Amino acid sequence: MLESETQKVIRSFNIELVVTVFGLFMIGLFTLYSATEAQGAHALVKSQIFRFLFGLLLGAGLIFVDSQILYRFSYLFYAITLVLLVLVLVAGHSGGGSQRWIGFGPVRIQPSELAKIGAVFLFARYFADDKKPPPYTLQRLLVPGLLIAPAAALILIQPDLGTCGILCLTAGSMVLFLGVDWKSWVIIGLIAAIALPLGYTYGLKEYQRNRVRTFMNPAGDPRGTGYNAIQSKIAVGSGRVMGKGYLKGTQARLNFIPEQHTDFIFSVLAEERGFVGSLILIILYFLYCMFALRTVTRARDQFEILLAFGLTSIMFWHVFVNLGMVVGLLPIVGVTLPFMSFGGSSILTFLLITGLILNISRKRYIF
């Protein structure tokens, strides 16, 4: 018996990705409650639920947008994110030493989060229109590099080194996915060897250089710049195999963990749930990326392939960098953990990413 078109669409819908998202969010919600319970900040949990539901509606709406519309307005969307990044510097709200937010009435957004999606649209459209096949040389990468440079520079000025790094890593992942000439690899290596020391000396602010020094030697200033890294590692290590139990994490309840409801929320989970709970969370992130990458095989054209891969790269690099800095393998740069960290712009961004991936996933049997 032949399947109807509706049955084919339902069967092709990436329901596994949706289930994974809800699993991550529920773990994040319980962990957020634990991270804020001792301080009596229960309103953050309610706010997180509201933001998730709002983002869910927006993400669900994206599922049914024709990908040709996404293709057509790719450059415009990227341009809008650039305008928002400029507005942040002109009339944005400051917090934690950075000017990253802009208000529209009662709503505050962080344009740098949307800029990551905008950069993926930019690269997907540009390389989809490029009829000359890869591998790419540095000469051919000059134009896309110049196109994405304003977004990276505007984010760096805020300053937001973490988000700028995620944007650059995502763009680089898309280029590597397409293929780069081996001679260009040699040149890139030489440029990096020269640029990194110069960037450290002249490009970073003093507090950013302190983060690098702290990463190399956290014990050098345990009560100052090394405090965050040390307390985070204590929390992760003290969870051992099974953890101390829900709402029983001493590091979190005594407020030793810095930013424990945002950037360091994984420390709360690791202390309470131990290695087993941490492993479950990492497996869920792995499944998310696996289900998302499966969408690449369902894409109809080069634009959709690159869009799906680029959006998945944002998720991967966020998880990689956040977990790396929490356990002391990477410098602390202020990157949120998807669906776990408190924050409206963050959770909205990842729900929009999921909606776009589902949009591409459902196309296999529609056209």
Phi, psi and chi 1 to 4 in degrees:
 res  aa     phi    psi   chi1   chi2   chi3   chi4
   1 MET       -  127.4 -175.3  176.7  178.4      -
   2 LEU   -75.6  142.1  -63.9  176.2      -      -
   3 GLU   -75.5  145.0  -75.1 -175.6  -59.0      -
   4 SER   -76.5  165.9   67.0      -      -      -
   5 GLU   -63.4  -37.5  -70.0  -59.3  -46.0      -
   6 THR   -63.4  -42.1  -58.2      -      -      -
   7 GLN   -63.8  -37.9  -71.3  173.3  -36.8      -
   8 LYS   -65.9  -40.8  -70.9 -179.9  179.1  179.0
   9 VAL   -64.8  -44.0  170.9      -      -      -
  10 ILE   -62.6  -42.4  -67.6  174.4      -      -
  11 ARG   -66.8  -32.4 -175.7  166.5   61.2   83.1
  12 SER   -84.3  -12.7   66.4      -      -      -
  13 PHE   -65.3  134.5 -171.3   75.7      -      -
  14 ASN   -79.5   67.2 -158.6  -22.0      -      -
  15 ILE   -64.9  -28.3 -171.0   65.0      -      -
  16 GLU   -62.2  -36.7  -60.9   92.7  -18.3      -
  17 LEU   -65.8  -40.6 -173.3   65.1      -      -
  18 VAL   -63.6  -45.2  177.0      -      -      -
  19 VAL   -61.2  -40.6  172.3      -      -      -
  20 THR   -62.8  -41.3  -55.9      -      -      -
  21 VAL   -61.3  -46.5  167.3      -      -      -
  22 PHE   -65.2  -35.5  -83.8   94.5      -      -
  23 GLY   -63.4  -45.2      -      -      -      -
  24 LEU   -63.7  -42.3  -72.7  168.2      -      -
  25 PHE   -65.7  -40.8  176.7   70.6      -      -
  26 MET   -65.8  -41.1  -69.2  -52.5  -62.1      -
  27 ILE   -61.9  -42.5  -67.0  174.9      -      -
  28 GLY   -63.5  -37.8      -      -      -      -
  29 LEU   -66.5  -45.7 -156.4   60.2      -      -
  30 PHE   -65.1  -37.7  -80.8  100.5      -      -
  31 THR   -69.4  -38.1  -52.1      -      -      -
  32 LEU   -63.1  -40.6  177.5   61.9      -      -
  33 TYR   -61.3  -43.0  177.9   84.6      -      -
  34 SER   -64.5  -39.0  177.9      -      -      -
  35 ALA   -69.4  -23.6      -      -      -      -
  36 THR  -113.2   -6.8   57.4      -      -      -
  37 GLU   -62.8  -42.6 -167.6  -91.6  -18.2      -
  38 ALA   -66.9  -27.5      -      -      -      -
  39 GLN   -92.2   -2.6  -69.6   75.3   41.1      -
  40 GLY    71.0   24.0      -      -      -      -
  41 ALA   -94.6   53.3      -      -      -      -
  42 HIS   -65.6  -23.3  -60.9  149.3      -      -
  43 ALA   -61.5  -26.2      -      -      -      -
  44 LEU   -65.6  -36.2  -64.2 -176.4      -      -
  45 VAL   -66.3  -45.0  176.9      -      -      -
  46 LYS   -62.7  -40.7  -63.4  178.2 -179.1  178.2
  47 SER   -63.1  -39.5  177.4      -      -      -
  48 GLN   -64.1  -40.2 -172.4   81.1  -27.4      -
  49 ILE   -63.7  -45.3  -65.6  173.6      -      -
  50 PHE   -61.1  -44.7  172.9   77.7      -      -
  51 ARG   -65.2  -36.7  -68.4  168.9  173.7 -178.7
  52 PHE   -64.8  -44.1  178.8   80.8      -      -
  53 LEU   -65.3  -39.7  -67.3  175.7      -      -
  54 PHE   -64.5  -45.8  177.4   70.1      -      -
  55 GLY   -64.8  -32.9      -      -      -      -
  56 LEU   -63.2  -41.1 -158.5   61.9      -      -
  57 LEU   -64.2  -43.4  -70.0  175.1      -      -
  58 LEU   -66.1  -43.5  -67.0 -179.5      -      -
  59 GLY   -63.9  -40.3      -      -      -      -
  60 ALA   -64.1  -36.8      -      -      -      -
  61 GLY   -64.2  -34.5      -      -      -      -
  62 LEU   -67.0  -24.6  -77.2  177.0      -      -
  63 ILE   -59.3  -31.2  -62.5  174.9      -      -
  64 PHE  -103.2   10.3  -57.0   99.8      -      -
  65 VAL   -81.9  133.1  176.4      -      -      -
  66 ASP   -61.8  131.0 -169.2  -25.0      -      -
  67 SER   -64.0  -22.0   60.9      -      -      -
  68 GLN   -66.5  -31.2  -73.0  -57.0  -52.2      -
  69 ILE   -69.1  -42.0  -64.8  177.4      -      -
  70 LEU   -60.4  -42.7  -60.6  177.1      -      -
  71 TYR   -62.7  -45.8  170.0   84.5      -      -
  72 ARG   -65.4  -36.2 -167.0  176.3  -55.8  124.1
  73 PHE  -102.5   16.8  -70.4   98.0      -      -
  74 SER   -59.0  -51.4  -65.7      -      -      -
  75 TYR   -65.4  -37.2  -70.9  145.5      -      -
  76 LEU   -64.5  -42.5  177.4   60.8      -      -
  77 PHE   -61.7  -43.0  177.1   56.5      -      -
  78 TYR   -63.3  -40.9  176.3   67.0      -      -
  79 ALA   -63.1  -38.7      -      -      -      -
  80 ILE   -63.0  -40.5  -69.4  173.1      -      -
  81 THR   -64.9  -34.1   62.3      -      -      -
  82 LEU   -65.2  -42.0  -70.7 -177.9      -      -
  83 VAL   -61.6  -42.5  171.9      -      -      -
  84 LEU   -64.3  -38.1  -69.1  174.4      -      -
  85 LEU   -64.7  -36.4  -71.4  172.7      -      -
  86 VAL   -68.2  -41.8  172.8      -      -      -
  87 LEU   -61.5  -34.7  -73.6  176.8      -      -
  88 VAL   -59.5  -42.7  166.2      -      -      -
  89 LEU   -71.4  -26.5  -61.9  179.1      -      -
  90 VAL   -87.5  -45.7  175.1      -      -      -
  91 ALA  -136.7   29.3      -      -      -      -
  92 GLY   -84.3  167.6      -      -      -      -
  93 HIS   -95.2  140.6  -59.9  -79.4      -      -
  94 SER   -99.5  152.5  -61.0      -      -      -
  95 GLY  -170.1  132.4      -      -      -      -
  96 GLY    64.2   28.0      -      -      -      -
  97 GLY    85.2    3.3      -      -      -      -
  98 SER  -128.0  152.2  -60.7      -      -      -
  99 GLN  -111.3   92.6 -168.2  164.2  -38.9      -
 100 ARG  -122.2  -12.7  -55.5  178.0 -175.2  177.3
 101 TRP  -114.7  151.5  -64.8  -91.2      -      -
 102 ILE  -134.9  139.4 -172.5  167.6      -      -
 103 GLY  -102.8  140.1      -      -      -      -
 104 PHE  -124.9   88.3  -64.1   94.7      -      -
 105 GLY    69.4 -130.0      -      -      -      -
 106 PRO   -79.8   -5.2   29.3  -34.3      -      -
 107 VAL   -99.9  131.5  179.1      -      -      -
 108 ARG  -116.7  132.3  -75.0 -154.4  -41.8  171.4
 109 ILE  -124.5  158.9   64.5  170.7      -      -
 110 GLN  -112.1   95.9 -170.7  174.3  -16.7      -
 111 PRO   -57.0  -26.1  -26.5   36.5      -      -
 112 SER   -62.9  -28.8   57.9      -      -      -
 113 GLU   -66.6  -44.5  -66.7  -71.3  -24.4      -
 114 LEU   -68.8  -28.5  -62.9  177.5      -      -
 115 ALA   -63.4  -29.9      -      -      -      -
 116 LYS   -64.1  -42.6  -68.8  177.7  -69.6 -169.0
 117 ILE   -66.9  -41.2  -59.5  178.7      -      -
 118 GLY   -59.6  -38.8      -      -      -      -
 119 ALA   -64.9  -37.7      -      -      -      -
 120 VAL   -64.7  -43.1  170.5      -      -      -
 121 PHE   -60.5  -42.8  -89.9   98.3      -      -
 122 LEU   -58.4  -52.1  167.5   71.9      -      -
 123 PHE   -67.9  -39.1  -92.8   34.8      -      -
 124 ALA   -61.5  -44.1      -      -      -      -
 125 ARG   -68.4  -45.2  171.6   69.4 -174.6  -89.3
 126 TYR   -62.0  -49.5  178.6   86.1      -      -
 127 PHE   -74.7  -25.1  -71.2  112.9      -      -
 128 ALA   -69.6  -32.3      -      -      -      -
 129 ASP   -82.2  -15.6  -69.8  -17.3      -      -
 130 ASP   -77.6  110.8 -172.7    5.9      -      -
 131 LYS   -82.7  -14.7  -57.6  -54.5  178.8 -176.5
 132 LYS   -80.5  128.1 -171.3  175.7  179.3 -179.0
 133 PRO   -71.7  156.1   27.1  -35.0      -      -
 134 PRO   -69.9  172.5   18.2  -22.2      -      -
 135 PRO   -75.1  156.4   28.1  -34.6      -      -
 136 TYR   -94.2  142.8  -76.6   87.4      -      -
 137 THR  -101.0  168.4   61.7      -      -      -
 138 LEU   -60.7  -34.2  -72.9 -178.0      -      -
 139 GLN   -62.9  -41.3 -176.9  177.8    2.7      -
 140 ARG   -74.8  -20.7  -67.9  178.6   62.1 -168.1
 141 LEU   -90.4   -2.0  -67.0  174.3      -      -
 142 LEU   -63.6  -46.0 -179.7   61.7      -      -
 143 VAL   -64.4  -52.2  172.1      -      -      -
 144 PRO   -61.5  -31.7   17.8  -30.4      -      -
 145 GLY   -64.5  -41.8      -      -      -      -
 146 LEU   -68.9  -31.3  -68.9  174.5      -      -
 147 LEU   -69.4  -37.5  -71.9  173.3      -      -
 148 ILE   -88.6  -14.6 -156.1  171.3      -      -
 149 ALA   -59.2  -41.2      -      -      -      -
 150 PRO   -59.8  -40.8  -25.0   34.7      -      -
 151 ALA   -63.8  -45.8      -      -      -      -
 152 ALA   -61.8  -42.1      -      -      -      -
 153 ALA   -67.2  -43.3      -      -      -      -
 154 LEU   -64.8  -36.8  -71.9  168.9      -      -
 155 ILE   -70.3  -38.3  -66.3  172.4      -      -
 156 LEU   -66.8  -31.8 -161.8   58.6      -      -
 157 ILE   -68.8  -25.8  -68.8  172.4      -      -
 158 GLN   -54.6  -43.9  -67.2 -179.9   -0.5      -
 159 PRO   -96.4  146.3   31.6  -30.2      -      -
 160 ASP  -142.8   81.1 -171.5   -8.5      -      -
 161 LEU   -64.1  -35.9 -176.7   61.2      -      -
 162 GLY   -64.0  -50.1      -      -      -      -
 163 THR   -66.1  -38.2  -58.1      -      -      -
 164 CYS   -60.9  -40.7  179.4      -      -      -
 165 GLY   -64.6  -42.2      -      -      -      -
 166 ILE   -62.6  -42.4  -64.5  -67.9      -      -
 167 LEU   -60.8  -45.7 -175.7  144.2      -      -
 168 CYS   -68.1  -39.9  -66.3      -      -      -
 169 LEU   -64.2  -39.0  -73.0  169.8      -      -
 170 THR   -66.1  -45.6  -60.6      -      -      -
 171 ALA   -61.3  -42.6      -      -      -      -
 172 GLY   -63.8  -37.1      -      -      -      -
 173 SER   -63.5  -39.6  -61.8      -      -      -
 174 MET   -66.2  -39.4  -65.2  177.6   71.6      -
 175 VAL   -66.3  -43.4  171.5      -      -      -
 176 LEU   -63.9  -35.6  -68.1  177.7      -      -
 177 PHE   -60.8  -36.8  177.4   72.2      -      -
 178 LEU   -76.6  -36.2  -71.4  164.0      -      -
 179 GLY   117.2  132.5      -      -      -      -
 180 VAL  -124.3  138.0  178.7      -      -      -
 181 ASP   -60.2  139.2  179.8   69.9      -      -
 182 TRP   -63.1  -32.1   70.4  -91.0      -      -
 183 LYS   -64.6  -35.4  -65.3  179.4 -178.4  178.2
 184 SER   -66.5  -33.0  -61.0      -      -      -
 185 TRP   -60.2  -41.9  -87.3  111.6      -      -
 186 VAL   -63.3  -44.4  175.8      -      -      -
 187 ILE   -65.3  -42.0  -61.9  174.3      -      -
 188 ILE   -60.9  -41.0  -68.9  172.7      -      -
 189 GLY   -62.1  -42.2      -      -      -      -
 190 LEU   -66.6  -42.0  -67.3  174.5      -      -
 191 ILE   -62.7  -42.7  -67.0  174.8      -      -
 192 ALA   -63.3  -40.1      -      -      -      -
 193 ALA   -62.2  -30.9      -      -      -      -
 194 ILE   -86.6  -39.1  -62.1  172.6      -      -
 195 ALA   -75.1  -34.3      -      -      -      -
 196 LEU   -62.1  -49.2  -73.8  177.1      -      -
 197 PRO   -63.1  -38.6  -21.5   33.2      -      -
 198 LEU   -66.9  -40.8  -67.1  175.4      -      -
 199 GLY   -64.0  -39.2      -      -      -      -
 200 TYR   -64.0  -41.5  173.5   81.8      -      -
 201 THR   -77.3  -43.6  -55.6      -      -      -
 202 TYR  -113.0  -19.0  -58.4  105.2      -      -
 203 GLY   -94.3  -28.4      -      -      -      -
 204 LEU   -92.2  148.5  -61.9 -178.1      -      -
 205 LYS   -76.5  166.3  -63.6 -179.3 -180.0  -64.5
 206 GLU   -60.6  -41.4 -177.2   59.5   28.1      -
 207 TYR   -67.9  -28.8   81.3   91.7      -      -
 208 GLN   -72.6  -38.0  -67.7  170.5  -28.9      -
 209 ARG   -65.7  -35.3  -73.7 -165.9  -71.2  -90.0
 210 ASN   -62.8  -35.8  -74.9  -24.0      -      -
 211 ARG   -64.2  -38.5  -72.8 -179.4  175.0 -179.9
 212 VAL   -66.9  -43.4  177.2      -      -      -
 213 ARG   -63.1  -40.0  -61.6 -172.6 -166.6  106.3
 214 THR   -64.2  -38.8  -60.4      -      -      -
 215 PHE   -60.9  -40.3  166.3   67.2      -      -
 216 MET   -72.6  -33.0  -58.8  -58.8  -65.4      -
 217 ASN  -150.6   80.3 -178.2   25.5      -      -
 218 PRO   -60.7  -31.9  -19.9   31.6      -      -
 219 ALA   -73.0   -8.5      -      -      -      -
 220 GLY   -66.8  -28.6      -      -      -      -
 221 ASP  -144.8   71.0 -172.2    9.9      -      -
 222 PRO   -65.0  -25.2   23.7  -33.5      -      -
 223 ARG   -97.0   -6.2  -65.1 -177.6  179.5  -88.1
 224 GLY  -116.8 -109.9      -      -      -      -
 225 THR   -66.9  -23.3   57.0      -      -      -
 226 GLY   -89.0   -3.1      -      -      -      -
 227 TYR   -61.0  -49.4  178.5   84.0      -      -
 228 ASN   -58.0  -49.0  -68.7    1.6      -      -
 229 ALA   -63.6  -41.8      -      -      -      -
 230 ILE   -66.6  -47.9  -68.2  172.6      -      -
 231 GLN   -64.6  -36.4  -64.4  -58.9  -36.7      -
 232 SER   -64.7  -44.6  175.0      -      -      -
 233 LYS   -68.1  -33.6  -73.0 -168.6  -72.5 -174.4
 234 ILE   -62.4  -44.4  -70.3  173.7      -      -
 235 ALA   -63.2  -45.4      -      -      -      -
 236 VAL   -64.4  -45.3  172.8      -      -      -
 237 GLY   -69.5  -33.0      -      -      -      -
 238 SER   -72.1  -15.4   64.0      -      -      -
 239 GLY   -71.3  -23.3      -      -      -      -
 240 ARG    51.1 -135.5  -61.4 -170.0  177.7 -177.8
 241 VAL   -82.8  -51.8  178.5      -      -      -
 242 MET  -106.0   -8.3  -60.3  -57.8  -63.5      -
 243 GLY    85.8  170.0      -      -      -      -
 244 LYS   -84.7  -12.3  -63.4  177.4  179.2  177.7
 245 GLY   108.5  153.0      -      -      -      -
 246 TYR   -64.1  132.3 -171.9   57.2      -      -
 247 LEU    66.0   17.8  -60.6  178.7      -      -
 248 LYS  -118.5   13.1  -64.1 -179.1  179.5  178.6
 249 GLY   -78.6  114.4      -      -      -      -
 250 THR   -68.8  -38.2   53.4      -      -      -
 251 GLN   -60.6  -41.4  -71.6  -70.0  108.0      -
 252 ALA   -73.7  -45.9      -      -      -      -
 253 ARG   -69.5  -29.1  -63.7 -172.8   66.7   78.4
 254 LEU   -90.9    5.2  -64.8  176.4      -      -
 255 ASN    63.8   33.8 -154.4   29.0      -      -
 256 PHE   -79.7  -29.9  -75.5  120.7      -      -
 257 ILE   -78.1  125.0  -55.8  174.6      -      -
 258 PRO   -74.5  144.1   28.8  -35.2      -      -
 259 GLU    45.7   46.4  -57.7  -63.4  -27.7      -
 260 GLN   -72.2  -12.2   60.0 -171.1   29.6      -
 261 HIS   -98.0   -4.3   64.5  -61.4      -      -
 262 THR  -123.7  -98.9   54.1      -      -      -
 263 ASP   -64.5  -30.4  -62.2  -12.6      -      -
 264 PHE  -109.1   27.6  -73.0   86.5      -      -
 265 ILE   -67.6  -24.7 -164.2  166.8      -      -
 266 PHE   -62.9  -31.2  178.2   76.6      -      -
 267 SER   -62.0  -38.3  -59.6      -      -      -
 268 VAL   -64.1  -46.6  179.7      -      -      -
 269 LEU   -61.9  -46.1  174.4   77.5      -      -
 270 ALA   -64.4  -36.2      -      -      -      -
 271 GLU   -69.4  -39.7 -176.3 -178.6   22.9      -
 272 GLU   -84.7  -33.3  -66.6 -176.0  -14.3      -
 273 ARG  -110.6   -7.3  -60.0  -58.8 -175.9 -176.6
 274 GLY    68.1 -162.5      -      -      -      -
 275 PHE   -62.8  -39.7  173.8   78.1      -      -
 276 VAL   -62.8  -49.4  173.4      -      -      -
 277 GLY   -63.5  -39.3      -      -      -      -
 278 SER   -64.1  -40.6  -58.2      -      -      -
 279 LEU   -64.4  -39.8 -178.0   60.7      -      -
 280 ILE   -60.9  -43.4  -68.8  173.2      -      -
 281 LEU   -63.2  -44.5 -179.1   69.2      -      -
 282 ILE   -63.5  -37.8  -67.1  171.6      -      -
 283 ILE   -63.3  -40.0  -71.1  174.0      -      -
 284 LEU   -62.6  -41.0  -76.9  175.0      -      -
 285 TYR   -65.4  -38.9  -78.7  124.1      -      -
 286 PHE   -61.7  -43.1  170.9   79.1      -      -
 287 LEU   -65.0  -39.1  -69.8  174.6      -      -
 288 TYR   -58.2  -50.6 -179.0  101.0      -      -
 289 CYS   -63.7  -37.8  -67.7      -      -      -
 290 MET   -65.5  -47.2 -175.1 -177.9   71.7      -
 291 PHE   -65.7  -34.8  -65.1  140.4      -      -
 292 ALA   -69.8  -42.1      -      -      -      -
 293 LEU   -67.2  -26.0  -74.3  176.3      -      -
 294 ARG   -61.3  -25.0 -169.8  173.8   62.6 -177.2
 295 THR   -64.0  -28.9  -58.3      -      -      -
 296 VAL   -57.9  -36.1  173.9      -      -      -
 297 THR   -73.9  -14.7   63.9      -      -      -
 298 ARG   -99.9   -5.1  -62.4 -179.0  174.2 -179.7
 299 ALA   -68.4  148.9      -      -      -      -
 300 ARG   -89.9  -25.2  -65.7  179.8  -60.5  159.0
 301 ASP  -148.9  178.5   52.0   39.9      -      -
 302 GLN   -62.8  -36.7 -177.8   78.8  -21.0      -
 303 PHE   -61.7  -47.3  172.4   75.1      -      -
 304 GLU   -67.4  -36.8  -70.4 -171.8   -7.2      -
 305 ILE   -60.6  -49.6  -70.1  172.7      -      -
 306 LEU   -68.6  -36.0  -69.2  172.3      -      -
 307 LEU   -63.7  -46.5 -173.0   61.5      -      -
 308 ALA   -64.3  -42.7      -      -      -      -
 309 PHE   -67.0  -42.6 -177.8   83.0      -      -
 310 GLY   -64.9  -41.6      -      -      -      -
 311 LEU   -65.5  -39.0  -66.8  171.2      -      -
 312 THR   -65.3  -35.2  -53.6      -      -      -
 313 SER   -62.9  -37.1  -64.1      -      -      -
 314 ILE   -58.9  -47.0  -65.0  176.4      -      -
 315 MET   -60.4  -48.5  168.0   67.1   76.2      -
 316 PHE   -58.8  -48.5  170.4   81.2      -      -
 317 TRP   -69.3  -32.5  -73.6  116.3      -      -
 318 HIS   -62.3  -47.1 -102.2  -88.3      -      -
 319 VAL   -64.9  -46.3  174.6      -      -      -
 320 PHE   -60.2  -48.9 -177.8   86.8      -      -
 321 VAL   -70.0  -43.2  172.5      -      -      -
 322 ASN   -62.6  -50.3 -179.3  -84.8      -      -
 323 LEU   -64.3  -36.4  -63.6 -173.4      -      -
 324 GLY   -62.5  -42.1      -      -      -      -
 325 MET   -75.6  -31.0   72.0  178.8 -166.9      -
 326 VAL   -67.8  -36.9  166.8      -      -      -
 327 VAL   -95.9    5.7  -60.1      -      -      -
 328 GLY    86.2   13.8      -      -      -      -
 329 LEU   -90.2  -14.7  -64.0  178.0      -      -
 330 LEU  -136.6  156.3  -67.5  173.1      -      -
 331 PRO   -64.1  153.6  -19.0   30.2      -      -
 332 ILE   -77.4  116.2  -62.7  173.2      -      -
 333 VAL  -125.5    2.7  -69.3      -      -      -
 334 GLY    75.4   62.5      -      -      -      -
 335 VAL  -120.2  131.8  171.0      -      -      -
 336 THR   -77.2  158.7   57.8      -      -      -
 337 LEU   -98.9  118.3 -171.2   58.9      -      -
 338 PRO   -52.6  131.7  -27.4   35.5      -      -
 339 PHE    64.8    1.2  -59.0  111.9      -      -
 340 MET  -110.9  -49.9  -66.7  -78.3  -67.7      -
 341 SER   -69.3  144.2  -62.8      -      -      -
 342 PHE   -72.6  137.1  174.3   79.0      -      -
 343 GLY   153.1  127.4      -      -      -      -
 344 GLY   -67.7  -46.5      -      -      -      -
 345 SER   -64.0  -37.4  -65.1      -      -      -
 346 SER   -65.6  -52.4  174.4      -      -      -
 347 ILE   -68.7  -33.4 -159.4  164.2      -      -
 348 LEU   -64.3  -42.4  176.2   62.9      -      -
 349 THR   -59.2  -45.8  -63.1      -      -      -
 350 PHE   -74.9  -25.9  -69.3  108.7      -      -
 351 LEU   -74.0  -35.7  -74.3  170.3      -      -
 352 LEU   -65.4  -41.4  -67.9  178.1      -      -
 353 ILE   -59.9  -45.1  -73.6  172.9      -      -
 354 THR   -63.9  -41.6  -56.6      -      -      -
 355 GLY   -61.3  -40.6      -      -      -      -
 356 LEU   -67.0  -39.8  -71.0  167.2      -      -
 357 ILE   -64.7  -41.6  -67.8  173.1      -      -
 358 LEU   -66.0  -32.0  -70.1  172.1      -      -
 359 ASN   -59.4  -45.5  176.3  -65.4      -      -
 360 ILE   -71.8  -37.3  -60.7  169.8      -      -
 361 SER   -62.0  -36.2  176.7      -      -      -
 362 ARG   -80.6   -4.8   75.3 -176.7 -176.9   91.9
 363 LYS   -77.1  -13.5  -61.0  -64.3  178.5   57.0
 364 ARG   -58.1  -39.3 -172.9  172.9 -171.4  179.5
 365 TYR  -111.7    5.3  -67.0  110.3      -      -
 366 ILE   -86.8  -35.5  -65.2 -179.8      -      -
 367 PHE  -114.4      -  -61.0   94.4      -      -
